[in-house]
Amino acid sequence: MTIDILTGIHHGLSAVIDTVSGIVGNFLSMEMEEEHQAVAKEVAQAFEGVAEKKTEQVHTIITVLLVPVALIAGFFVLKMAYDLFTGAADKVGKGVGSITSKLKASVAGDASGASDKKNQSSVKLPAMPKDPSKSGSRMMLLGQVIIRFVNPTLTEQDVENAVRIQKQSNNGKKIGEILVEQNHVTRDDVSRALKIQKKA
């Protein structure tokens, strides 16, 4: 009977120990779970802090790299704009300079042309001989036309000599032919002078 009582007590104690062990195990398990969660939370916070620091560092590096790149790109854009502007300005300047030089040349040409006309109009023709024959007078006019409009190398003396030769020979040669024979003028000079004389 004593053995039965002891066995019962042993079973009862075992049950109590199992219950207490279960309670203690549950308690320890809950505490460990809480500690585990706390540690996990701390680790997560630590990782978040590291990630934030790394993100800040990456932003700083990007900013440090982008600022010089942006400055260099801006410099090249400004240089290209400046080159385009100065190239266009040079072309405009050359065009204006060309137009200005043409205008100056034109004005100078007009002024010199007016001066030449004035000088031509102020040039006095050699005086006509006082007593030329009718034929000689007409031919002298031809000589003056040649001197003034066709061949200025011909002189009044050359024309007077041609008139004298015409009078002395009395062979019907014209003054123009005599001047050509003496190599003072060409046949073209005489033809041009006759055309001018007819128009006058």
Secondary structure, 3 states (H helix, E strand, C coil): CHHHHHHHHHHHHHHHHHHHHHHHHHHHHHHHHHHHHHHHHHHHHHHHHHHHHHHHHHHHHHHHHHHHHHHHHHHHHHHHHHHHHHHHHHHHHHHHHHHHHHHHHHHHHHHHHHHHHHHHHHCCCCCCCCCCCHHHHHHHHHHHHHHHHHCCCCCHHHHHHHHHHHHHHCCCCCHHHHHHHCCCCCHHHHHHHHHHHHHC
